[in-house]
Amino acid sequence: MRKLLGIAIIFLFALVIILPSLIIKGLGSLRGPVEVETQERVVRLWDQARGEVIVLPLETYVAGVVAGEMPAEFELEALKAQAVAARTYTLKKIEEARAKPDSKHPQADLCTDPSHCQAWVPEGVLRQKYGFWRGLRYEKKIRQAVEATRGLVLTYQGELIVPVYHSNSGGRTESAAAVWGYDIPYLQSVPSPWDREAPRFRNTVTFTLAELDQKLGVNLSVVPAAALIPPKGQAIKVEEYTPTGRIKTIKIGNKTFKGTELRQLLGLSSTDFTWQVQGDRITFISVGNGHGVGLSQYGANGMAKEGKNFLDILYHYYRGVKVEKR
């Protein structure tokens, strides 16, 4: 009797547990392969510090970019805006790298050089910079900004945009056409009055005239002092301004430079600059910090302080775009 009872229990177990699973499996084979959740997208990153390519989940990489590009103490909505811009930039670079590898990092999608791609810092750097507990709070805040915007990107007419950004524009952003010579519909000049709160809103760099001669290949050290002093001096003279008042071309001695070129040669913070001459020394006074195109980071923080959300910020600095999930 007990033997029969045991057989009955086994039969019932097979009927209730095993048989349904076999039926489901069989139906699945009729429908085709069972869909499996896709893995998170990854970024192949050339880490200059380590001299190797590392592979990171997309959102982990974006968090490292936000930590490297924007002050962690900024408002959460500003960090969210930076996360969307960074993610869009990343996916755009991945598209380009897969179509045509970049000669500076042919085995990777992006690199850690901010002058070529985006700044990026590994986890733990904020704890070293701010101290353990404060850094830990900032890491959590950045992860929150990235997670809250997970998958969100900026598009224009259905295509990922090139969402360039900079520290502060000095009060008004610049158009792509004025800086790089070609028009991009979503990168137009917009007001950014919040930039005036940036700690590096105004910056100065001083050289001796001999140092300037050496850097630029000119001969200002033998020019009469009066010829160097604006607005009447002819030895240094602005030839053309951009629509926002930045220097587009400038003649120094017998050479003409683009404002962007001179900024790089002299390490100026922007192309919105003037100069003063005292004796054998010349001081360049720049307003703003960066190329001035696209998102102003300090402008974003100022908008966030006024209660604007990350969408308000992005739609202000990138004209006519859409925020979509991809």
C-alpha positions in Angstrom: 0.0 0.0 0.0 2.8 2.4 0.9 4.6 1.5 -2.3 1.5 2.3 -4.4 1.1 5.6 -2.5 4.7 6.5 -3.3 4.2 5.8 -7.0 1.0 7.9 -7.0 2.8 10.9 -5.4 5.6 10.6 -8.0 3.0 10.5 -10.8 1.2 13.5 -9.5 4.5 15.4 -9.2 5.3 14.7 -12.8 1.8 15.7 -13.9 1.8 19.0 -12.0 5.4 20.2 -12.2 7.3 18.5 -15.1 4.6 18.1 -17.7 3.7 21.8 -17.9 7.3 22.8 -18.3 7.7 20.3 -21.1 4.6 21.7 -22.8 5.9 25.3 -22.5 9.3 24.3 -23.8 7.6 22.5 -26.8 5.4 25.6 -27.5 8.5 27.7 -27.3 10.2 25.6 -30.0 7.2 26.2 -32.2 7.4 30.0 -31.8 11.2 30.1 -32.4 14.1 31.0 -30.1 13.2 32.5 -26.8 14.2 36.2 -26.6 17.1 36.9 -24.2 17.5 40.3 -22.5 20.3 42.2 -24.4 23.4 43.1 -22.5 24.1 46.8 -21.7 26.0 48.6 -24.4 29.7 49.0 -23.8 32.4 51.6 -24.5 35.9 50.8 -25.7 38.0 53.5 -24.0 41.7 54.3 -24.6 42.9 55.1 -21.1 45.9 57.3 -21.6 47.1 57.0 -18.0 47.2 53.2 -18.2 48.2 53.0 -21.8 45.6 50.4 -22.7 42.0 49.9 -24.0 39.5 49.2 -21.3 35.9 48.1 -21.8 33.1 49.7 -19.7 29.3 49.5 -19.6 27.9 52.7 -21.2 26.3 54.1 -18.1 29.4 53.4 -16.0 31.5 55.3 -18.5 29.0 58.2 -18.6 29.2 58.5 -14.8 33.0 58.8 -15.1 32.6 61.5 -17.7 30.2 63.5 -15.5 32.6 63.2 -12.6 35.5 64.3 -14.9 33.8 67.1 -16.8 31.5 68.9 -14.3 32.1 69.9 -10.7 30.4 67.3 -8.5 29.0 70.0 -6.2 26.8 71.3 -9.0 23.0 71.0 -8.8 21.5 67.6 -9.6 19.6 69.0 -12.6 22.8 70.4 -14.1 24.5 67.0 -13.6 21.5 65.3 -15.4 21.9 67.7 -18.3 25.7 66.9 -18.4 24.9 63.1 -18.3 22.5 63.4 -21.4 25.1 65.5 -23.3 27.9 63.1 -22.4 25.9 60.0 -23.3 24.9 61.5 -26.7 28.5 62.5 -27.4 29.6 59.0 -26.5 27.1 57.2 -28.8 27.9 59.6 -31.6 31.6 58.9 -31.3 30.9 55.1 -31.2 29.0 55.5 -34.4 31.9 57.3 -36.0 34.5 55.0 -34.7 32.7 51.9 -35.9 32.4 53.4 -39.4 35.9 54.8 -39.5 38.4 54.2 -36.7 40.0 57.3 -35.1 43.7 57.5 -35.9 44.5 58.6 -32.4 42.9 55.6 -30.8 42.1 53.1 -33.6 41.3 50.2 -31.3 38.9 52.3 -29.1 35.7 54.3 -29.5 36.9 57.2 -27.3 39.9 58.3 -25.3 40.4 60.0 -21.9 42.0 63.1 -23.4 39.5 66.0 -22.9 41.0 68.0 -25.8 40.2 65.2 -28.2 37.2 63.3 -26.7 35.9 63.7 -23.1 37.4 63.8 -19.7 36.8 60.7 -17.7 37.8 59.6 -14.2 37.6 56.1 -12.7 35.5 55.4 -9.6 37.3 56.5 -6.4 38.8 59.7 -7.7 36.2 61.9 -6.1 36.9 60.3 -2.7 40.6 61.2 -3.2 39.7 64.7 -4.3 37.0 65.6 -1.7 37.7 63.2 1.1 36.1 59.8 1.7 32.6 60.7 2.9 32.1 63.8 0.8 33.4 62.0 -2.2 31.1 59.1 -1.5 28.1 61.4 -1.4 29.2 63.0 -4.7 29.6 59.6 -6.4 26.1 58.7 -5.3 24.7 62.0 -6.6 26.4 61.5 -10.0 25.1 57.9 -10.2 21.6 59.3 -9.4 21.9 61.8 -12.2 23.0 59.1 -14.7 20.4 56.6 -13.6 17.6 59.2 -13.7 18.5 59.9 -17.4 19.4 56.4 -18.4 19.2 55.9 -22.2 18.3 59.5 -22.9 20.0 61.2 -25.8 19.8 64.4 -27.8 18.7 64.2 -31.5 18.1 66.6 -34.3 15.8 65.4 -37.2 16.2 61.9 -35.9 20.0 61.9 -35.8 22.3 62.1 -32.7 23.7 65.5 -32.3 27.3 66.6 -31.5 26.5 68.0 -28.1 29.6 70.1 -27.4 29.9 71.9 -24.1 32.3 74.2 -22.2 32.9 75.7 -18.8 31.3 79.1 -19.2 30.6 81.3 -22.2 31.1 84.7 -20.6 27.5 85.7 -20.8 26.5 84.5 -24.3 27.3 81.3 -26.1 28.9 81.3 -29.6 27.6 79.7 -32.8 29.4 76.8 -34.4 29.7 78.8 -37.6 31.6 81.6 -35.8 34.1 79.2 -34.2 34.5 76.4 -36.7 33.4 78.0 -39.9 30.3 75.8 -40.6 26.8 76.2 -39.5 25.1 73.6 -37.3 21.4 74.4 -36.8 21.2 73.3 -33.1 24.5 75.1 -32.1 23.5 78.7 -32.2 24.3 81.7 -30.0 22.0 82.0 -26.9 22.1 84.2 -23.8 23.8 82.7 -20.7 23.7 85.4 -18.0 24.3 82.8 -15.2 27.9 82.4 -16.4 28.8 85.6 -14.4 28.8 83.5 -11.3 31.6 81.2 -12.5 34.9 81.5 -10.6 36.9 81.8 -13.8 34.6 84.3 -15.5 37.5 86.6 -16.0 41.1 85.4 -16.5 44.4 87.0 -17.2 47.7 85.8 -18.7 50.9 88.0 -18.8 53.9 87.7 -21.1 57.0 89.8 -21.7 57.1 91.1 -25.2 60.1 88.9 -25.8 58.1 85.9 -24.7 55.3 86.8 -27.0 57.7 87.2 -29.9 59.0 83.7 -29.3 55.6 82.1 -29.0 54.2 83.8 -32.1 57.2 84.4 -34.3 56.7 88.1 -34.4 58.9 91.1 -33.4 56.9 93.3 -31.0 59.8 93.9 -28.6 61.3 96.5 -31.0 57.9 98.2 -31.7 57.3 101.6 -30.1 55.0 101.2 -27.0 52.3 103.5 -28.5 51.9 101.1 -31.4 50.8 98.3 -28.9 48.2 100.2 -27.0 44.6 99.9 -28.1 42.6 101.3 -29.8 45.0 103.4 -31.9 48.0 101.1 -31.8 48.6 99.3 -35.1 51.0 96.6 -34.0 48.2 94.6 -32.5 44.8 95.1 -34.2 41.6 93.1 -34.3 40.6 92.6 -37.9 37.3 90.9 -37.4 34.9 90.1 -34.5 32.3 87.4 -34.3 28.6 88.4 -34.0 28.9 88.0 -30.2 32.0 90.2 -29.9 34.7 87.5 -29.7 37.9 88.0 -31.7 37.7 86.1 -35.1 40.9 87.4 -36.6 43.7 89.6 -35.2 46.9 91.0 -36.7 50.0 90.9 -34.5 53.1 92.4 -36.0 53.1 91.2 -39.6 51.1 88.0 -38.9 47.3 87.4 -38.9 45.9 84.8 -36.5 42.5 83.3 -36.0 41.1 84.0 -32.6 40.9 80.3 -31.9 44.5 79.8 -33.0 45.8 82.6 -30.8 43.8 81.2 -27.9 45.6 77.9 -28.3 49.1 79.3 -28.8 48.9 81.6 -25.8 46.8 79.4 -23.5 44.0 82.0 -23.2 40.7 80.8 -21.7 38.6 82.2 -24.5 38.6 84.2 -27.7 36.7 87.1 -25.9 39.8 89.0 -24.8 41.4 92.4 -24.6 45.0 93.3 -23.8 47.0 95.9 -21.8 50.6 96.9 -22.1 52.8 98.1 -19.3 56.5 98.6 -20.1 57.8 95.4 -21.6 54.9 93.3 -20.4 51.5 92.5 -22.1 48.5 91.1 -20.3 45.6 89.4 -22.0 42.3 89.6 -20.2 39.8 86.9 -21.2 36.1 86.6 -20.4 34.6 83.1 -20.2 36.3 79.8 -20.3 36.2 77.4 -23.3 35.2 77.6 -26.9 31.8 79.0 -26.0 29.7 76.6 -28.2 26.8 74.5 -26.9 26.1 73.8 -23.3 27.6 76.2 -20.7 28.2 74.1 -17.6 28.1 77.1 -15.2 25.0 78.3 -17.1 23.4 75.0 -16.6 24.1 75.2 -12.9 22.7 78.7 -12.7 19.5 77.6 -14.4 19.2 74.6 -12.1 19.6 77.0 -9.1 16.6 78.9 -10.5 14.5 75.8 -10.5 14.9 74.7 -14.1 15.1 71.0 -14.8 17.6 69.2 -17.1 15.2 69.4 -20.1 14.9 73.2 -19.7 18.6 73.4 -19.7 19.2 71.2 -22.7 16.5 72.8 -24.8 18.0 76.3 -24.0 21.5 75.5 -25.1 20.8 73.1 -28.0 18.2 74.7 -30.2 15.5 72.7 -31.9 16.6 69.3 -30.5 14.6 66.4 -29.0 15.4 64.3 -26.0 14.7 60.7 -26.8 15.4 57.3 -25.3 17.7 55.0 -27.2 
